[in-house]
Amino acid sequence: HFRFGSCCSSHNRDRDMSCGECVCFAMQGRAIAVGQGHIVNTFNVETGQLVATFEGNSSVTCLESCDLEAALFAGCEDHSVRKWDLKRSVILATLEGHSKKITCMKVCRSTQALLTG
């Protein structure tokens, strides 16, 4: 099974990254997303293998996933939220309009609405 500490330390040497500043489960618990700086890595929970790397323009402050859409949301210091497609590993949208950095997010499981703050 996946051990978060071992995942971070093994990828530290290759990517010069420390353990994530923010984490969340994704893909119905089959993956974990780890945000550090401008980068979000996703890992397979069972194997610990790196699945995808997403790069943004601003440091990631929080993460949330939407299983229905297979989407990952990253709140950022530049007052935006980035929405990535976890299946295709592409950015779907950049949501702007906050006056400060995003510090928390939650997806409503019944409506799939995203709350940010």
N, C-alpha and C positions, 0 to 999 in steps of 0.2 A: 504494500500500500504506500501511498504518497506520504512523504515526510517533508514538511515545508522547509525546515532548516537545512536538510541535506540538499534539497533542490537549489536553494539560494547559494549555498557554499560551493556546489559543483559548478554553477554557472558564473560565480564570482570571478574565478580565474580566467574564464573565456571572455567575459564581457565587462570586467571591471565594475561590477554592480554590487552593492550591498543588498541585504535582504530588503524586501519591499516595504515601502512606506504605506501602502494600502493594498488590500487583497479582497477578493470575493470569489465565490463559486460561480461557475457558468456552465452552460450546456447541460442543464438538469443534474448538476453535481458531478459530471464527468470530467470537468476541467476546473482549474483554478487560475484566476488572473492575478498577476502581481505587478503593481505599479511602482516604478522607481524613476524619479526624474522625468524626462520626456518620453520614457519607454514603458510600455506595458507588454509583458510576456505572458502567454498562456501555456499551461502545462497540463498534460494528461494526469489525472488523479491516480490512476492505477499504476502507471509506469514511471511517472516523474519526468517523462520526456517533454522537451520543448515542442509545442505545437505551432505557435505563431508568435511573431513579434510585431507590435504596432508602435510606430513613432509619431509623436505629435510635435507641435511647435512650442508647447508650454509644459511646465511641470504638472504632473498628475497629482491631484490632492485627494480624490476619492473614486471608487469604482462601484458599479452596479450592473447587473445583467438582467436581460429579459429573455427567458427561455422560449417563449412563444415565437419571438422574432429571431432567435439565435443572435441577439445583439448584445454588445458590451458598450456601456456608457462610461466615459472617463471625464470627471470634473477636473477643471484645470485652473491654474493660477491666473491665466489671462482672461478670466471671467466667462469662459466658454465651456460647453460640454461637447465632446466628440462621441459620435455614435459609429461603432464598427460592426461589420458583419463578421461573425465568428466563423461561419462556414466558408466564406470566400476570402477572408482576411483582407477586406478592403474597407475604407472609410465610407460611410453612407451619408453623414451630415455633420456639420458643425453648427451647434445651437448657440446663439449669442444673445446678449441682452442683459446679463447680470451686471450690477455696478461694482461687485467685489468678486474675489475668487470663490469658486464653488467648494464648499466644505462638506456637504452631505447630499446624498441622493437616495431615492427609494422608488422602485417600480411597484405600482399597485397590481397585484397578481390577477385581480378580476377584470380590470379595465385596461391594463397595460399602460396607464398614464405614468409619466415620469415626474416626480416631485424633486425639486432642487432647492438648495439653500446655501 
